[in-house]
Amino acid sequence: MRYTQRKRNTPIVTLIRNYIDKKSGKVSDSRREIQRRFEGLDWKDQKKILAAFLASCPSDRTWAYVKLLNLWDKSFEDQVRDLWEQYHETRCAWVIVRHFPIAYIKENISSLSEGRNYYFICRRLADDKEFVIDKTRMTENDYLSVLVNSGRTISEEEATELLKNLLRWVCAQKVYALEVSPIYVGRGHTPSPLKIRSISTFMHRLIDLNLFDLQERLAIWEKYVEKRIIQSDEYQQLNKEILSDYEYRDASVKIIQDYIEKFIEELDEIDWVKLKEMSLSGEDDQLLNKMKKSNPALEELIETFQLENPSLPELPF
């Protein structure tokens, strides 16, 4: 029986030297081995590696930027600043926004705030009460998150407008672009607006901002719509079809989107007291169903005298 002997590890200092020397003929092998071992190395060796990678090609700089997000040391500040001012690389901006002095971020806010970077800049600068947050440059949930983390708040009127904008965005999306798990909108799970993650997140942000009245109204509407969806012809037909989990999810979310559109159009005209009464009637139905299952005689009595109300009044919008 033949045995193969495992190759011994090359000392890390040798690997770093071979990586830096572009004429060594061992740059690729050294890079691969350095990256494989990196997490288990001492900090002094990690610092040497990060400095060497920052002085290398774009892909290696990117690897180093990602590491620096959680392994930041002020000794890298000058090198990273020079790289940013020379290349303006996206992941370099991430490092600067997270770790550089506030003064530098303020001076370079226009060039640093591309894409979602503006949200993270707001997180860094939110404690500065003179800093004006431009909510049009963020999603509604990102804006509320910044407010929560900086101890700021907004009026219920402004939050309502944000809610409308969010719901319009949800309705405009293709189903596959929304974060909805088939586990929670599959057969046996009632489809409702809160199954769409962005709406659920918004509701939790309202609680964080102490906007309880708006949060309660949103919860009332969601509960009512959930029951309306269950009783809708579209939903009844959907449950008769043979579909995969993903097809079922997509069809369910489309029904949810249709009800959301109605909600946006008449949001300011809803009779919330009436809607709350309608939504709470669903709890009575659930209790009744449980009683019927546990007591067949009660179920027979209800069916005989037609004691159940088979449908809800029409949506008040």
C-alpha positions as CSV (number, residue, x, y, z in Angstrom):
1,M,0.0,0.0,0.0
2,R,1.5,3.4,-1.0
3,Y,1.2,6.4,1.2
4,T,1.4,10.1,0.1
5,Q,3.3,12.5,2.4
6,R,1.5,15.8,3.1
7,K,3.3,18.9,2.0
8,R,4.6,20.9,5.0
9,N,3.4,24.4,5.5
10,T,5.6,27.2,4.2
11,P,6.4,29.8,6.9
12,I,4.0,32.7,6.6
13,V,6.9,35.2,6.3
14,T,8.1,33.3,3.2
15,L,4.6,33.4,1.7
16,I,4.3,37.1,2.3
17,R,7.7,37.7,0.7
18,N,6.8,35.6,-2.3
19,Y,3.5,37.3,-2.7
20,I,5.1,40.8,-2.6
21,D,7.8,39.8,-5.1
22,K,5.9,39.8,-8.4
23,K,8.8,38.1,-10.1
24,S,8.9,35.2,-7.7
25,G,6.7,33.1,-9.9
26,K,4.8,32.1,-6.7
27,V,2.3,35.0,-6.4
28,S,-0.9,33.1,-7.1
29,D,0.1,30.1,-4.9
30,S,1.2,32.4,-2.1
31,R,-2.0,34.5,-2.3
32,R,-4.2,31.4,-2.1
33,E,-2.3,30.0,0.9
34,I,-2.2,33.3,2.7
35,Q,-6.0,33.7,2.4
36,R,-6.6,30.1,3.5
37,R,-4.5,30.6,6.7
38,F,-5.4,34.3,7.4
39,E,-8.0,33.9,10.1
40,G,-5.7,31.8,12.3
41,L,-2.7,34.0,12.1
42,D,-1.4,36.4,14.7
43,W,-2.4,40.1,14.4
44,K,1.1,41.2,13.5
45,D,1.1,38.9,10.5
46,Q,-2.4,39.8,9.6
47,K,-1.4,43.5,9.5
48,K,1.5,42.8,7.2
49,I,-0.8,40.8,4.9
50,L,-3.5,43.5,4.8
51,A,-0.9,46.2,4.0
52,A,0.5,44.0,1.2
53,F,-2.9,43.3,-0.3
54,L,-3.9,46.9,-0.2
55,A,-0.7,47.7,-2.2
56,S,-1.7,45.1,-4.9
57,C,-4.3,44.6,-7.6
58,P,-8.0,45.6,-7.4
59,S,-9.3,42.1,-6.5
60,D,-6.7,41.8,-3.7
61,R,-7.5,45.3,-2.4
62,T,-11.2,44.4,-2.3
63,W,-10.3,41.3,-0.2
64,A,-8.4,43.5,2.2
65,Y,-11.2,46.1,2.4
66,V,-13.7,43.4,3.5
67,K,-11.3,42.2,6.2
68,L,-10.7,45.8,7.4
69,L,-14.4,46.3,8.1
70,N,-14.0,44.1,11.2
71,L,-10.2,44.3,11.7
72,W,-9.7,48.0,11.5
73,D,-6.6,49.6,12.9
74,K,-5.8,53.3,12.7
75,S,-2.4,52.5,11.2
76,F,-4.2,51.8,7.9
77,E,-5.8,55.2,7.7
78,D,-3.3,57.0,5.5
79,Q,-3.0,54.0,3.1
80,V,-6.8,53.7,2.8
81,R,-7.3,57.4,2.3
82,D,-4.7,57.5,-0.5
83,L,-6.4,54.5,-2.2
84,W,-9.8,56.2,-1.9
85,E,-8.7,59.4,-3.4
86,Q,-7.0,57.6,-6.2
87,Y,-9.5,54.9,-7.1
88,H,-12.9,55.7,-5.4
89,E,-13.6,52.0,-5.0
90,T,-17.0,51.0,-3.5
91,R,-15.6,48.7,-0.7
92,C,-13.0,51.2,0.2
93,A,-15.9,53.7,0.8
94,W,-17.4,51.1,3.2
95,V,-14.3,51.1,5.3
96,I,-14.1,54.9,5.4
97,V,-17.8,55.3,6.3
98,R,-17.5,52.8,9.2
99,H,-14.1,53.8,10.6
100,F,-12.8,57.2,9.5
101,P,-13.2,60.4,11.6
102,I,-16.5,62.2,11.3
103,A,-14.8,65.3,10.0
104,Y,-13.4,63.4,7.0
105,I,-16.8,61.8,6.2
106,K,-18.5,65.3,6.3
107,E,-15.9,66.7,3.9
108,N,-16.3,63.9,1.4
109,I,-20.0,63.1,1.9
110,S,-21.0,63.7,-1.7
111,S,-18.5,61.2,-3.1
112,L,-18.9,58.7,-0.3
113,S,-22.7,58.5,-0.3
114,E,-23.4,56.5,-3.5
115,G,-25.8,53.6,-3.3
116,R,-26.8,52.5,0.2
117,N,-23.7,54.1,1.6
118,Y,-25.8,57.2,2.5
119,Y,-27.8,55.1,5.0
120,F,-24.6,54.1,6.8
121,I,-23.3,57.7,6.7
122,C,-26.5,58.8,8.4
123,R,-26.0,56.1,11.0
124,R,-22.5,57.6,11.7
125,L,-23.7,61.2,11.7
126,A,-27.2,60.8,13.2
127,D,-26.0,62.0,16.7
128,D,-25.0,65.3,15.2
129,K,-28.3,67.3,15.6
130,E,-27.1,69.8,13.0
131,F,-26.9,67.0,10.3
132,V,-30.0,67.1,8.1
133,I,-31.1,63.6,7.0
134,D,-32.4,63.5,3.4
135,K,-35.0,60.8,3.6
136,T,-35.5,60.7,-0.2
137,R,-32.1,59.0,-0.5
138,M,-33.1,56.0,1.5
139,T,-35.8,53.4,1.7
140,E,-38.6,54.1,4.2
141,N,-37.4,51.4,6.6
142,D,-33.8,52.6,6.4
143,Y,-35.0,56.1,7.2
144,L,-37.0,54.9,10.2
145,S,-34.0,52.8,11.4
146,V,-31.8,55.9,11.4
147,L,-34.4,57.8,13.4
148,V,-34.6,55.0,15.9
149,N,-30.8,54.6,16.4
150,S,-30.3,58.4,16.7
151,G,-33.1,59.0,19.2
152,R,-35.0,61.2,16.7
153,T,-38.7,60.9,15.9
154,I,-41.3,62.1,13.4
155,S,-44.9,63.0,13.3
156,E,-47.7,60.5,12.6
157,E,-48.5,62.5,9.5
158,E,-45.0,62.0,8.1
159,A,-45.0,58.4,9.1
160,T,-48.3,57.9,7.2
161,E,-46.9,59.4,4.1
162,L,-43.9,57.0,4.4
163,L,-46.3,54.1,4.8
164,K,-48.1,55.1,1.6
165,N,-44.8,55.3,-0.3
166,L,-43.8,51.9,1.0
167,L,-47.1,50.3,0.0
168,R,-46.9,51.8,-3.5
169,W,-43.4,50.4,-3.8
170,V,-44.6,46.9,-2.7
171,C,-47.5,47.0,-5.3
172,A,-45.1,48.0,-8.0
173,Q,-42.7,45.1,-7.5
174,K,-42.7,41.8,-9.2
175,V,-43.6,39.1,-6.8
176,Y,-40.2,37.5,-6.9
177,A,-38.6,40.8,-5.9
178,L,-40.4,40.9,-2.6
179,E,-39.0,39.1,0.5
180,V,-41.7,36.5,1.2
181,S,-40.9,33.0,2.2
182,P,-43.0,30.1,0.8
183,I,-42.8,28.7,4.3
184,Y,-45.0,31.5,5.7
185,V,-47.3,31.9,2.6
186,G,-47.8,28.3,1.8
187,R,-50.8,26.1,2.1
188,G,-52.2,26.2,5.6
189,H,-50.7,29.7,6.2
190,T,-53.0,32.7,5.8
191,P,-51.6,35.3,3.3
192,S,-51.5,38.7,4.8
193,P,-49.7,42.0,4.2
194,L,-47.4,41.3,7.2
195,K,-46.0,38.3,5.4
196,I,-44.1,40.8,3.2
197,R,-41.0,41.6,5.1
198,S,-40.8,45.3,4.3
199,I,-44.3,45.9,5.7
200,S,-43.6,43.8,8.8
201,T,-40.4,45.7,9.4
202,F,-42.2,49.0,9.0
203,M,-44.7,48.0,11.7
204,H,-41.9,47.2,14.1
205,R,-40.2,50.5,13.4
206,L,-43.5,52.3,14.3
207,I,-43.4,50.6,17.7
208,D,-39.7,51.7,18.2
209,L,-40.7,55.3,17.4
210,N,-43.7,55.2,19.8
211,L,-46.1,55.8,16.9
212,F,-48.6,53.4,18.5
213,D,-51.8,54.8,17.0
214,L,-50.6,54.4,13.4
215,Q,-49.2,50.9,14.3
216,E,-52.5,49.9,15.7
217,R,-54.4,51.1,12.6
218,L,-52.0,49.2,10.4
219,A,-52.5,46.1,12.5
220,I,-56.3,46.4,12.4
221,W,-56.3,46.8,8.7
222,E,-53.9,43.8,8.3
223,K,-56.2,41.6,10.4
224,Y,-59.3,42.6,8.5
225,V,-57.6,42.1,5.1
226,E,-56.4,38.7,6.2
227,K,-59.9,37.6,6.8
228,R,-61.2,39.1,3.6
229,I,-58.5,37.3,1.6
230,I,-59.5,33.9,3.1
231,Q,-63.1,34.6,2.0
232,S,-62.3,35.9,-1.4
233,D,-63.1,34.0,-4.6
234,E,-59.5,34.4,-5.8
235,Y,-58.2,32.6,-2.6
236,Q,-60.8,29.9,-2.8
237,Q,-59.9,29.2,-6.4
238,L,-56.2,29.3,-5.6
239,N,-56.6,26.5,-3.0
240,K,-58.2,24.3,-5.6
241,E,-55.3,24.4,-8.0
242,I,-52.3,22.1,-8.1
243,L,-49.3,24.3,-7.7
244,S,-45.7,24.1,-6.4
245,D,-44.9,25.9,-3.2
246,Y,-43.3,28.8,-5.1
247,E,-46.2,29.1,-7.5
248,Y,-48.6,29.1,-4.6
249,R,-46.6,31.8,-2.8
250,D,-46.5,34.0,-5.9
251,A,-50.2,33.7,-6.5
252,S,-50.9,34.5,-2.8
253,V,-48.7,37.6,-2.8
254,K,-50.4,38.9,-5.9
255,I,-53.7,38.7,-4.0
256,I,-52.1,40.6,-1.1
257,Q,-50.9,43.3,-3.5
258,D,-54.4,43.7,-4.9
259,Y,-55.8,44.4,-1.4
260,I,-52.9,46.8,-0.6
261,E,-53.7,48.9,-3.7
262,K,-57.2,49.4,-2.4
263,F,-55.9,50.4,1.0
264,I,-53.6,53.1,-0.4
265,E,-56.4,54.7,-2.5
266,E,-58.7,55.2,0.5
267,L,-56.2,55.3,3.4
268,D,-57.3,58.8,4.6
269,E,-61.0,58.0,4.5
270,I,-61.2,54.7,6.4
271,D,-63.6,54.5,9.4
272,W,-61.1,52.9,11.8
273,V,-63.6,52.3,14.6
274,K,-65.8,50.3,12.2
275,L,-62.9,48.5,10.7
276,K,-61.7,47.5,14.2
277,E,-65.1,46.0,14.9
278,M,-65.0,44.1,11.7
279,S,-61.5,42.7,12.3
280,L,-62.3,41.6,15.8
281,S,-65.2,39.6,14.6
282,G,-62.6,37.3,13.1
283,E,-61.5,36.3,16.6
284,D,-65.1,35.3,17.5
285,D,-65.1,33.1,14.4
286,Q,-61.8,31.4,15.4
287,L,-63.2,30.7,18.9
288,L,-66.4,29.3,17.4
289,N,-64.5,27.0,15.1
290,K,-62.4,25.6,18.0
291,M,-65.6,25.0,20.0
292,K,-67.2,23.2,17.0
293,K,-64.2,20.9,16.6
294,S,-64.3,19.9,20.3
295,N,-68.1,19.5,20.4
296,P,-69.8,17.8,17.4
297,A,-73.2,18.4,19.0
298,L,-72.6,22.2,19.0
299,E,-71.5,22.1,15.4
300,E,-74.8,20.3,14.4
301,L,-76.8,22.8,16.4
302,I,-75.2,25.7,14.6
303,E,-75.7,24.2,11.2
304,T,-79.3,23.3,12.0
305,F,-80.3,26.9,13.0
306,Q,-77.8,28.6,10.7
307,L,-76.3,30.6,13.6
308,E,-73.1,31.6,11.8
309,N,-72.7,34.7,9.7
310,P,-71.3,33.4,6.4
311,S,-69.8,36.6,5.2
312,L,-68.4,39.9,6.2
313,P,-69.7,43.3,5.1
314,E,-67.9,44.8,2.2
315,L,-64.6,46.6,2.7
316,P,-65.2,50.2,3.7
317,F,-62.7,51.3,1.0
